[in-house]
Structure formats: C-alpha cells, structure tokens
C-alpha cells in the first residue's frame, strides 16, 4: 500500500532526536529540517518508504544538501560490531575493548593506567586534542558540518576529558546522546493510522485525541468487530454498518475506516477532476449501503480535521468525490438524528426545477441549485437509513456522558451488535457498568418500572428512555466489561536489555465493551448452582445420576451440574432462590451463577 | 463456494443452519456450536442435535433462524436415558476397537453401527417443550468470542495481543499475511478478519466496483500434524476457505513458498519457538551466509534459485511473539544482520476491571455483600454507646438485656433479597468502586516488530532522478531573489568566516575542509 512516496502526499520524517515531523511532499519545493539542514523534495518523490537518508555536506555555493540512502547494514553497524566483539573476546586480560561505531570510531579502554587510546580510520586525534571543546568550536564544527555530523560526534567524544572514567555502557549512552543531537539523518515513514496516533500523542496535543494510544485504538477496533464487509451481492440486509461517535478529530473514524478498507484512495481515485461545470451536474455516486461508518457529531459540521492526511476533506465534497470515504462515511448531527424535523437541510425539500428553467440559470445559480439538491438528498438518505437502525456495532470516543449516548443509540443496534466505548478516565465507565450490574438487572426483571410496563410492543420497549433507578434498560446489554491495555517498550542491545526508563504518563485509557441482546418476552427464570441445598434434592424417580458429571457437547467439555429431567420439579423454586441469592452474592465472591 | 460466506465476516441478521454460532452462558463461558438441522452424529436425543449446558439443554432446532443476540429458554430434554446410554456405548466401542483382535474386528464394527443406527432411522425428531428455567443468549461468532471459547491446543494469542500486533504489522483489507505457528487458531481468525477484502471470484461483482480489488489472504503454517488437521477443518466449517490457506510445514526447514509460489507477503507474524531460524527465508534476495548462523536449513544453497516469499513492491512488517527474553535477543540479532529496520520490542499488559458497589455498615445485620464494620465514626460511636449502656444496666441493676435475636429474620432468604432489591434498591447503595480483576495475565510474550524496506537499486534511483529532476538552489540565486541589506551583510559575514576556517583547515589536516572532494582525496 505504502510502497513509494507519491507526489503531494503527507509523509512523516523521523529525525535522529526521535521527533516526528509531518510534511506534504510537494514537487519542486525545499524541505527544511531546521538545524539539520534542508533538501529538495524531488529527492524523495517516488522513492520507497522506511528508508533512512543522510544529508550530505552541501556543495560549495549550494543552499541545500543532496541525500544519501543509509543502508540498513550501516544503521546497525554499531550494534553488530559490539555483538561480534562480545562473541570473540580477543583482547588481553584486564583490557576492555569496546567498539562503539561501525562508522569506524573504535575505543579501547585500558583500565590500568586510565588512558584512552582511540583509533579511527577517519581521523586521528593526538593527545593535545584531549581538551573540552568550547561552545564556539562546536558551533564552528557544526557549520562545517562534514560527514553528516559523524566527525563532529567523534571529535566531541575525543575531547571529553572524563571519557576514560566512563564505563563502556555510559560511553555508549554518551555517544547516543550526541548522535541524537548532531547526526544529520532522517527516516521517511508513511502517514497511516498508527503513525498519526504516535505523532498526535508525542508531538501534538494528546488531549485532542482523548489520549487514545495505539494499543487502545487497536483494541477498540477488535472489540467493535469492525472489518471489511461490503456485501458480495447487495442483499439489502445492509451488513457491516457501524455507528460512531468520534471526538478525536477523525482519528477514530480513520482507524475504523482503515480496518474497513475505505481509508486509502487508490491512486486512480485521485486523478484530476472534470471541469467544474461538469461536476455540478454529475450525479454523486449513490451512498454505500454496506461497509459504512455513520458518524454522529455534536456540531453542525463534523470535526474530521485529521482525515486531511488521507486526502479527504469532508467540508469540500467536490474536492474528493472519488475518495471511498465520500460514499462510505455518513455524517449526521444529533439534531438530525433526534429531531430531523428541526433541521433545515433535512426538512426543506428542494423544489424541482424544470430542465428549461435550469438552462436559463446562470452558471453560478445552477451550481448552487445542484449543490443544494445534492446536500438535501444526501442528508435525507443518511438520516432515513440511520433511523431504520440495524447497525452492526457502536463505537464511541467522546467527552459526553456515555449513558446519554447509549440511550439514543442502543435502539438502533441489531441483536448481537458489539459496543465499544473508550474513555480516557475510568469514572464514566464505572458509572455505566453500574447501570448493568447484576443486582440492578435482577431488580429490573423482578419488578420493571411502570413506565416500562405500560409500553406494549417490543419496539416501544426497546425505545424506553429510562428512569431514575434504571437510567438504561439493563437487559439490553450482555457481557459488559471494562479493560485497559498498555505497552511497555524495551531496549534490546547486547548486554543492555531492559525496559525503557521513561514513558508518557497522562490518561490511562479504558474500554467498555458489551453486546446488544434481545431479551425474551415475558419472565425468564435463571438457573443456577445451589451448592448448599443441592445435597437435599432427592431424586424424584430414583435414577438420578450424580451431579457434576462431565458431558461432552460439540467437542467442548461442559459441566452438567443440574440434571434437568429429574430435578426439574424441585428445581424451579429452589434454584430461583439460589439464583437470586447468588446473584447478589456473585458480585463479591465470584460464585458461579447465571446472570439473568 | 462463494455462496457459503463465513459467519465471522457476514453474520447476517439471523442464525442459520450449518454455521457457527456462540452459545453464551455467562461471562467467560461460551460454547461455540455449529447449528445442525438434524443430528448427524446420532447422539440419541429425540429433539435432534442438542447443546447441553449447566443452564439447561437447547435443541439446535430452537436456535436456528433466530435473530442474533436472542435470549433463548432451555427446553425439556431427556438427557438421562438415551443421551447418556449412547455415549456409554461409544466409549465401550472405542475400547473394544483398541484391542487388536484382527479377524472378528470388522464384523463387530458393522454390528455396532447397525445397533446404533436402528433406533434413529425409525425415530422421529420430536417437538421441543420449553423448560421452566434456564436460558442462554445466542451470539454471532467474532474472533473475540471465538478466542475466549475455542478448544485450546496451544497457548492462545489473546485479544489485546493480536489486536495490537495486527495494528502494528499493518494488516488491512487486501493484505497478504504470513502466519507461522497457527496453534489454536485465534490469530488465524483475527487476521482473516483483518485481511479479508472479498471472496475469490467476487472481485467486481458488486455493481459499482468496476476496478479490481486486491484480495487479502492469510498464509498460515503449522508444523504439528494434528493441529494442522484440526485447523483445516475449522477453516472449512467456518467458511474461511479461500481467505486462509493452511500448509502443514516446519517453516524453519521448508520456508514459506506455497506450491513453489511466493505468497507475496506484506505482513508477517511468527509464533515459533525459534523465529530466528525462519527469518533467513523471509528475505528479498538470497541472504548472506553470515546472517543465517548455523542453521543447516537456511536458504544459502546456491544450486536452487531463491524465490522471495515477500511482496517486492511494499515494505514488509514483521512481528515475532516469544515468551523469553533470550529468544528476543537472538531474533533481534538476526533481524539486524538481515537488514530489517525500526526494530522495536514491547510487551503488552492488559487488565480487566471488576466494578461493584462496596456497602459498609452495621445497621443491617448479617446481610450478604455487606462489610460489617462501622461506616463512619458516628456509627462506631453509636454502637459503643449502646454497648456501654447495656453494661451499665447489667452492673447497676443486674438486668440482663433480652436478646432480640428471635426478632431477627434471616436477611438472606429469597423474599428478603427481593425486598432489598425492589423496595430498598440496594443496587444504588454503597460506594461505587473498581479494582483489577482477581487474576491478571502479567506476561504473555514479548513482541518484536521490524520493517524491511523495499530494495532500491542504483538503477531505480537513477530512473527516479530522471523523472523528478533536482535543481539545487545556489547561494547567489537566493541573493538575487531576496537581496535585503541585512541578509547581504550576514552572507558576507558567513563567507568571511568560511574562508577563515578554510585557512585554518589547511593547517589541521585531519579535520578536512567543507569541500567534500578534499575529504575524498584524503581518504584515498
């Protein structure tokens, strides 16, 4: 997918300091990397991604540098040399020889007299060079800038008075530190969702994306079961429609779109457009009915600013009509969802105009007419299809109270739909989980509120808006769970393997997951294990087999601890009792019981 | 073939026969079941095929055609007599088979089969009757609930791990994924979902899609024969044929080509005991001997042409999954020698949380789920006062306070609990707290990630340079463009400084000048 850097795409440059910089590669322009130098953009266009380049020394009279691809062997030379040295200790006893630098700089530390001998094929530095360089001298070296900073680093190390006191490891660390500061290299990386997430977290304002780390983003994608699901033959069932509430500037939508295969336009999609007049008349391709994201936003326009890195701009539909998102991303506001009649665009039909009158319009007016018509039709289609429900999943990353979102969105989900709600802090999810606690659900089943009972049809009941005791109908979600994940990065170097010393703090990030279910009509009795009274249950017909006998069911071993046939009569009262007792107890002691 | 879509990818609105569905009993207890109209295995139930659970029995006929997510009541099924007897016979027969009896083995088997099949051929599958209690929920399969319910064959790659791995190795619709060490198949299912972009033969059938879509595929390898067979059957049963191709092979020995063809992989996941032995096969061109170590099977043999299993036009992302740090070190060492870049190692920790209400207080006696300590100083004080009062009364008047134990009713019988739930609304009492669940997976494996960029030859570079001509900005040019006075001065100053430096450089030979040609001369 990301094979070559195409002109005008956004790419990410990783500098030696590990900072990331996102730039647009415009042909015939200059890319400036600040203190590291600058180079013409044409030098990286249609070159592969993931390569590391070195800015060569500027030729006399030139303002910008040429680039050189640094082969992987050179990048790893230091470490490989170190490894080899560790494998074949050929030094004499008491001598600690460490090679730090496949770029030819080799250190030989002699413990006895504390003298440092350095050998290099690039330059030799005599004893008089064992001086600390002054600020001016360093500045001058930087200006000279030979060997992409490698000379400078070598000199800095040579001039370090305390070098002989350093251990091998601190020496390596010192070199790394200087490398990060002075080496003139960069790596070119594609801007995709993982990269964008890292960039937002580390370089930009992490709170703008709700501090959504990569691992949490990946977890959201899995638990919401978002995947490519364009129907082979459009059966009208509309499989694979996801409902999304995204307040991360489009990052969540981008991550889901990436999983659905609708984020990256193929190069042919970005071919130049027809003339403007033509595009007015050109009917938009119909909105997709499967493999879609329906995005509910709180402002008049959705904030999807991060999608610009994927060549999609939702505010200017004419700029990207062939982008897959323009047919698969369906934005609508809460107003359009809950009170469409109050929304002007939705509720004002566009008067049809006869072709003759249309011809008489000036080009500008005709354009406006087409634009209005398209906008109205689009919103009408989106709102109507959203209200029809049947969504395969719901994904939320929002500042809003999840309870208020779920109240309006659960009825739109079909049975078996997956729900994934991300929150930077756990408190909103704790409150939400409590609404689905076992005891609250039991209470709801035992005596549903009158406002709920007065509703007759299952449809009406699924729309029930909740009350004080039951803010949401607790029987509509199954398997509610809250989890979190975090990665820990390690440094793996010969003899120096350990987790990295510092990491970003901030919000931990939590994920609430659940499955939408369809409760059976009427009362349903739970059946549970009732250890205390089980021994008293005597066989009704005398041939009861011992409980807890393992039965094999479809390859899986299942414990059959209640024999329905023989115990059925006795069970009803007793296990109900057990179930409720245990249901309450279950919270604390984890006793095995079915949750109703 | 194309008509049999996978329930993992297209669940449809209702459950249907011959497709996998998940019978959900309770949290972390789910039974995957392929729904059958009729009992082909002949387990002897009058209702046809039946799922037996601790919460009751569920004939498949009551589960087919239901909207997903439906709550289903248990049915009255006679598991006692017929069900068990047949099972017993099964076991007995197996035992007999294992005895090497030679001549009378064949007739005996026939006898048994006849015995077992007679009752079912005559038997009508009866109507089911709902039981008074017990229920399950019927859910569509997803890689997540499959992972938590699949039959374990090896250590399973769990959801947090595979989510992150697939995200990092850029597994997206249309990707060719190599998975080596399929194991229990949880990663196989998750990666199939990630790579899926249509069934073979479906390209362009969807009216609007005129352009050909690249179809993603999972190239799976498993060296254990039984596991391979089981996974092969699962893939068929789950309708994932054409999306997952599983090969029985030890990739460290045999490499990754399938029928001599390259899978053209873009994303690779290695869950092997020694991933470094498989790495030399995953090169763009024949790897150097030095990088392969002592592995005799590494592809350094010059007699056969080397075919790379990788896609030559995209960068390749890899992840290896190893529990031990020593494995990681060896893997990374080989990755470095083979030219992989951006090597990173991480571990992932996951926690699930228990959320409940903590009720503290002495007011309600011995009710369950209640921490029996005073909730506040006031409550403690009131209690102390009460005790003090009782003592006083006893010592002064010799009065024994009558125990009011008899008045106390067991607060844990059903009526009381229902009352506390419905009337007192105990579900709203207490403080809402969260804590990590009792058991935490503190270590699954270390994840090593790396990227292999596209090979870029000098010829490629020359072509690119021809197409995208580079015009270097020259200092003078700039001077003409924005020749402001200040700038000029600065330039002049810089130039002077450079000249001074040059003079100095001439003295110190080692430092070289800022003229690259000069450096080169010195080096040669």
Interface residues (C-beta under 8 A of the other chain):
Chain A: X1 X2 X3 X4 X27 X28 X30 X40 X42 X43 X45 X46 X47 X48 X49 X50 X51 X52 X56 X57 X58 X59 X60 X61 X62 X63 X64 X66 X69 X71 X72 X73 X75 X76 X79 X80 X83 X122 X123 X124 X125 X140 X143 X144 X145 X146 X147 X151 X187 X192 X193 X194 X214 X215 X217 X218 X219 X221 X222 X223 X225 X227 X228 X229 X230 X231 X232 X233 X234 X237 X239 X240 X258 X259 X260 X261 X266 X268 X285 X286 X390 X392 X414 X415 X416 X417 X418 X426 X429 X430 X431 X433 X434 X437 X439 X440 X442 X443 X446 X447 X469 X478 X479 X481 X482 X483 X484 X485 X486 X487 X488 X489 X490 X492 X494 X497 X510 X515 X516 X517 X518 X519 X520 X524 X525 X526 X527 X528 X529 X543 X544 X545 X551 X552 X553 X554 X555 X556 X558 X559 X560 X561 X562 X563 X564 X565 X566 X568 X571 X572 X575 X576 X577 X580 X581 X584 X585 X587 X588 X590 X592 X593 X594 X595
Chain B: X2 X5 X9 X10 X11 X12 X13 X24 X25 X26 X27 X31 X32 X33 X34 X51 X52 X53 X54 X55 X56 X57 X67 X68 X69 X70 X71 X72 X73 X74 X76 X77 X78 X79 X80 X84 X87 X131 X132 X133 X134 X135 X137 X139 X140 X142 X143 X144 X149 X151 X159 X160 X162 X163 X164 X166 X167 X168 X170 X172 X173 X174 X175 X190 X193 X194 X196 X197 X198 X199 X202 X205 X206 X207 X208 X209 X211 X216 X266 X313 X314 X315 X325 X328 X329 X332 X333 X336 X337 X339 X340 X341 X342 X343 X344 X345 X346 X347 X348 X349 X350 X351 X352 X353 X355 X356 X357 X368 X369 X412 X413 X414 X417 X418 X421 X422 X425 X426 X427 X428 X432 X433 X434 X438 X446 X448 X451 X453 X454 X456 X461 X464 X467 X468 X469 X470 X471 X472 X473 X474 X475 X476 X478 X497 X498 X501 X505 X510 X511 X512 X513 X514 X515 X516 X519 X523
